[in-house]
Amino acid sequence: MSEGCNHDCGNCTQNCPSRQMKPEDFLESPHEMSSIRKVIGVVSGKGGVGKSLVTSLMAVLLNRRGYNTAILDADITGPSIPKAFGIHEKAMASQFGLLPTKTKTGVDIMSVNLLLDHETDPVVWRGPIIANTVKQFWTDVIWSDVDFMFVDMPPGTGDVPLTVFQSIPLDGILIVTSPQELVSMIVGKAVNMAKKMNIPILGLIENMSYVQCPDCGKHIHVFGESHLEDVAAAYGLDVLGRLPIDPAIASACDQGRIEEVEGDWLDGAADLLEHLGD
């Protein structure tokens, strides 16, 4: 493999060994003491659409349904998962490996913010180091008895999503988007990357979908009418949930109380995951 390899073998003339490798040949094994049944990636083609929110709510929802859930925070330069759960203590380690931190309700979490001296310390690392850190969260952390692990990925199709898609055996991904007109392009990027990497796409979740009037209950579409159904049909995908713009949700995240948020917005996605593999 040449130093300038972009992993796009279809447009490459080099005769390197990796051209003969299958996608599964890149997969890394988890820590030998880990037990992880299903791994779900949460992705988007752009930032600011609410991947961390969806990741957190999915882990909380399935935890309420009696499953042991975990979050691998792969957004190394913008880790927000510990903040949403109100976690400020540092991750611990044993002689065998790193240990995830548990939230109030028992969700296991590993994030770079649990390893930094101060929460506000910037992570000024180059791409390969960031990607390797994500890989170590999979190989060096002891994830005990996890039914569903959610991988909160940074936006786009760069080093970290590529590392996750190649190194971690994902059972599928949830694509998070928003109602703006550019949703088709955003979804398209995520869908096409997943297809190139042979990763199953479970469906779409729309964040900031509407504001609900507190008086009459009417849904007000702040960003205009959503085109998500058309986009989903174009790619043969299901719409699994729509999250509203709700100050109460934002406040819960800011105060580290995401586990107290109640709502049925993501029940469709949770139902699908419960029957994944049946």
C-alpha positions in Angstrom: 0.0 0.0 0.0 1.5 3.4 -1.0 1.8 6.3 1.4 -0.8 8.3 -0.5 -3.4 5.5 -0.5 -6.9 6.8 -0.3 -8.4 3.2 -0.1 -10.3 3.7 -3.3 -9.1 0.6 -5.1 -11.6 1.0 -7.9 -9.6 4.0 -9.3 -6.1 2.8 -8.4 -3.6 1.1 -10.7 -1.2 0.0 -7.9 -0.8 -3.8 -7.5 -0.6 -3.8 -3.7 -1.7 -6.7 -1.4 -4.7 -4.8 0.0 -6.4 -5.0 -3.4 -6.9 -8.7 -2.8 -8.2 -8.1 0.8 -11.9 -8.4 1.6 -13.6 -5.8 3.9 -13.8 -8.3 6.7 -10.0 -8.7 6.6 -9.6 -5.2 8.1 -11.9 -6.0 11.1 -10.4 -5.7 14.6 -11.3 -8.0 17.4 -12.6 -6.4 20.6 -10.9 -6.9 23.9 -10.8 -10.6 24.8 -12.8 -9.9 27.9 -15.5 -7.9 26.0 -19.0 -9.3 25.2 -20.8 -7.2 22.6 -23.8 -8.5 20.7 -24.9 -5.7 18.4 -23.0 -2.6 17.2 -24.9 0.3 15.6 -23.2 3.3 14.0 -24.9 6.7 14.1 -23.7 8.8 11.2 -24.5 11.8 9.1 -23.0 13.5 6.0 -22.7 16.8 7.8 -22.3 18.2 11.3 -24.8 19.8 13.6 -27.7 17.6 12.9 -27.9 15.8 16.2 -26.0 12.5 16.0 -24.9 12.7 19.6 -28.5 13.4 20.7 -29.9 10.4 18.7 -27.0 8.2 20.0 -27.8 9.2 23.6 -31.5 8.8 23.3 -31.2 5.4 21.6 -28.9 4.1 24.3 -31.3 5.4 27.0 -34.4 4.0 25.3 -33.1 0.5 24.9 -31.7 0.6 28.4 -35.2 1.3 29.6 -36.4 -1.7 27.7 -34.1 -3.9 29.7 -31.0 -4.1 27.5 -27.4 -3.4 28.5 -26.4 -0.5 26.3 -23.1 1.3 25.7 -21.8 4.3 23.7 -18.4 4.4 22.0 -17.8 8.1 21.4 -15.9 8.2 18.2 -16.2 12.0 17.8 -12.7 12.6 19.2 -12.4 16.3 18.5 -16.0 17.1 19.5 -16.9 14.7 22.3 -20.3 15.6 23.8 -21.6 12.3 25.2 -20.2 12.7 28.7 -21.7 16.2 29.0 -25.2 15.0 28.0 -25.0 12.3 30.7 -23.5 14.6 33.4 -20.3 12.5 33.6 -17.3 14.4 34.9 -15.1 11.7 36.5 -12.3 10.1 34.6 -12.3 6.6 33.1 -10.6 3.9 35.1 -8.3 1.0 34.2 -7.5 -2.4 35.5 -4.5 -4.6 34.8 -6.4 -6.0 31.8 -7.5 -2.8 30.1 -9.6 0.4 30.2 -13.0 0.3 31.8 -16.0 2.3 30.5 -17.7 4.8 32.9 -21.3 4.0 33.8 -24.1 6.6 33.8 -26.7 6.9 36.5 -28.9 4.3 34.8 -26.1 2.0 33.8 -25.2 2.9 30.3 -21.5 2.2 29.6 -19.5 5.1 28.0 -16.0 5.6 26.7 -15.1 9.0 25.4 -11.8 10.9 25.0 -13.2 13.5 27.4 -13.0 10.8 30.1 -9.2 10.6 29.6 -8.3 14.3 29.3 -7.0 16.3 32.3 -9.7 19.0 31.7 -13.0 18.7 29.8 -12.2 21.8 27.8 -8.7 20.7 26.7 -8.7 20.6 22.9 -7.7 17.5 21.0 -5.1 18.8 18.6 -4.2 15.5 16.9 -3.7 14.6 13.3 -6.1 12.2 11.5 -4.2 8.9 11.9 -3.8 9.4 15.7 -7.5 10.2 16.0 -8.4 7.1 14.0 -6.2 4.9 16.1 -7.7 6.2 19.3 -11.2 5.2 18.0 -9.8 1.8 17.2 -8.3 1.5 20.7 -11.7 2.3 22.2 -12.8 -0.9 20.6 -9.8 -3.1 21.2 -8.5 -1.9 24.6 -11.7 -1.2 26.5 -13.4 -4.0 28.4 -17.1 -3.8 27.3 -18.8 -6.3 29.6 -22.1 -7.9 28.7 -23.3 -5.2 26.1 -26.5 -6.0 24.2 -26.4 -2.8 22.0 -23.3 -0.6 21.5 -23.9 2.7 19.7 -20.9 4.3 18.0 -21.3 8.1 17.8 -19.3 9.1 14.8 -18.1 12.6 13.6 -19.7 14.0 10.5 -18.6 13.4 7.0 -16.7 10.6 5.3 -13.2 11.1 6.6 -10.6 9.2 8.6 -12.8 8.2 11.6 -15.9 7.0 9.8 -13.6 5.0 7.4 -11.8 3.5 10.4 -15.0 2.6 12.1 -16.5 1.1 8.9 -13.3 -1.0 8.3 -12.3 -1.9 11.8 -15.5 -2.4 13.8 -18.1 -5.1 12.8 -21.1 -2.9 12.5 -24.5 -4.6 12.4 -25.9 -1.5 10.7 -26.0 2.3 10.8 -28.7 4.9 11.5 -28.4 8.0 9.4 -29.3 11.3 11.1 -30.5 14.2 9.1 -32.5 17.5 9.3 -35.4 18.9 7.2 -33.4 21.5 5.1 -33.3 21.3 1.3 -29.8 19.9 1.3 -31.0 16.8 3.1 -30.8 14.8 -0.2 -27.1 15.5 -0.6 -26.3 14.8 3.1 -28.1 11.5 3.0 -26.6 10.6 -0.3 -23.1 10.9 1.0 -23.7 8.7 4.0 -25.6 6.1 2.0 -23.0 5.9 -0.8 -20.1 5.5 1.7 -22.0 2.8 3.6 -22.7 0.9 0.4 -19.1 1.1 -0.7 -18.1 -0.4 2.7 -20.9 -3.0 2.6 -22.5 -1.7 5.8 -26.2 -2.3 6.2 -28.3 0.9 6.4 -31.1 0.5 9.0 -33.0 3.7 8.2 -33.2 7.5 8.6 -33.9 9.6 11.7 -34.8 13.3 11.2 -33.8 15.7 14.0 -35.3 19.3 14.4 -38.3 18.0 12.4 -40.9 20.3 13.9 -41.9 22.5 16.9 -45.1 21.4 18.6 -47.4 24.2 19.7 -48.0 24.0 23.4 -51.6 25.2 23.1 -53.1 23.2 20.2 -50.4 20.5 19.6 -50.0 21.5 15.9 -46.6 20.6 14.4 -44.9 23.7 13.0 -42.2 23.0 10.4 -39.7 25.7 11.2 -37.4 24.8 8.3 -40.2 24.2 5.8 -41.9 21.0 4.8 -39.6 18.0 5.1 -38.6 16.1 2.0 -37.4 13.1 4.0 -40.0 10.7 2.7 -39.0 11.4 -0.9 -35.3 11.0 -0.1 -36.0 7.7 1.8 -38.0 6.4 -1.2 -35.2 7.4 -3.6 -32.7 5.3 -1.6 -35.1 2.5 -0.6 -34.8 3.4 3.1 -37.2 3.6 6.0 -37.9 6.7 8.2 -37.5 5.4 11.7 -38.2 8.5 13.7 -38.6 12.3 13.9 -37.3 14.4 16.8 -38.9 17.8 17.5 -37.1 21.1 18.4 -37.8 21.1 22.1 -36.1 23.4 24.6 -36.7 20.8 27.3 -34.4 18.3 25.4 -31.7 20.9 24.9 -31.9 21.9 28.6 -31.6 18.2 29.7 -28.5 17.8 27.5 -26.9 21.0 28.9 -27.6 19.8 32.5 -26.4 16.3 32.0 -29.9 14.8 32.4 -30.5 13.2 29.1 -31.6 10.0 30.9 -34.7 11.9 32.2 -36.0 12.8 28.7 -39.3 11.1 27.9 -40.8 10.7 24.4 -41.9 8.1 21.8 -40.1 9.7 18.9 -37.6 6.9 18.5 -39.7 3.9 19.3 -39.7 2.8 15.7 -35.9 2.7 15.6 -35.8 0.9 18.9 -38.4 -1.7 17.7 -36.3 -2.4 14.6 -33.1 -2.9 16.7 -34.8 -5.2 19.1 -35.7 -7.5 16.2 -32.4 -7.1 14.4 -31.1 -10.5 13.3 -34.4 -12.3 14.0 
